Amino acid sequence: MEILLQLLPYLKEFVGIVFIVILFIAYTAITGKKQAVQIILSLMLRVEKEAETLALQNGGEKFSFVVEKGYSLLPASVRIFISCRMFEIIAESLYREAKKYLYDIGSDRTTNIQ
């Protein structure tokens, strides 16, 4: 017990350092997810515009291109926190949102026509 009391002042100094490291890691992870989303969205648009040039035939090929190319564009510091599978899950989520949005727009137009 005496040893812990003697180490207490040193432990207090390390708590601050550990806290700063945790904040840095959280900041990097959050920033990394934002970068991942930006990369995915820009590649989604590029694939749709250049599908013929890129020789991509269907949605699966387009999705694979976005995931493979997008993950390679992430900085190494971000890839520490975002695995390829996590990147793929983010891309799937964004694709679903885009499809839902486009479906909602299409259904609104047919409703307004009638």
Secondary structure, 3 states (H helix, E strand, C coil): CHHHHHHHHHHHHHHHHHHHHHHHHHHHHHHHHHHHHHHHHHHHHHHHHHCCCCCCCCHHHHHHHHHHHHHHHCCHHHHCCCCHHHHHHHHHHHHHHHHHHHHHHHHHHHHHHC
